[in-house]
């Protein structure tokens, strides 16, 4: 059975909320290509196990916004990952907003781990839910996530609050670091996993999509 991928869910405000997984549901495996299909663009192109286009990110070199938009195959905005400058070394955050409207409250905040920045500790990034982004202003269900490993080697794991591996980046043999796999476990929102990939690319990618952008 092929696991279903829903890149443009109507329930985006509940992104990342644990979902009941069917007993026979399989992990979703995506192939992520760190390249835009459009001329003069930087970005990502993401395919499912059947080779169908699932997500895309197209960032023009002349764009000065400190944000990237995750789109579905039809070009509809699913999420926006926006950098928020914070005073202090390594204190910047990457906020995950629903759709393309960054005036709406963020759903998640991704931040580099201080210990990782100093060359120690396994955790490279923290993913925290933003309670203000929950529907009705209430507290969001579910906890945060920890990301461990190395993004440069395309080998890292996302753990939930119970230390369960919910998503993994795996290198794809013999094709270089610009093509890799993203494996998302049942019950974890695939769009959230892709948002974490985009945030990690802004933090650790060489060059980052935001390398020449200003906040």
HELIX and SHEET records of a PDB file:
HELIX    1   1 UNK A   12  UNK A   14  5                                   3    
HELIX    2   2 UNK A  114  UNK A  117  1                                   4    
HELIX    3   3 UNK A  131  UNK A  133  5                                   3    
HELIX    4   4 UNK A  135  UNK A  137  5                                   3    
HELIX    5   5 UNK A  190  UNK A  204  1                                  15    
SHEET    1   A13 UNK A  28  UNK A  33  0                                        
SHEET    2   A13 UNK A  41  UNK A  47 -1                                        
SHEET    3   A13 UNK A  53  UNK A  60 -1                                        
SHEET    4   A13 UNK A  67  UNK A  72 -1                                        
SHEET    5   A13 UNK A  77  UNK A  84 -1                                        
SHEET    6   A13 UNK A  93  UNK A  98 -1                                        
SHEET    7   A13 UNK A 108  UNK A 112 -1                                        
SHEET    8   A13 UNK A 123  UNK A 129 -1                                        
SHEET    9   A13 UNK A 145  UNK A 150 -1                                        
SHEET   10   A13 UNK A 155  UNK A 159 -1                                        
SHEET   11   A13 UNK A 165  UNK A 171 -1                                        
SHEET   12   A13 UNK A 179  UNK A 184 -1                                        
SHEET   13   A13 UNK A  28  UNK A  33 -1                                        
END                                                                             
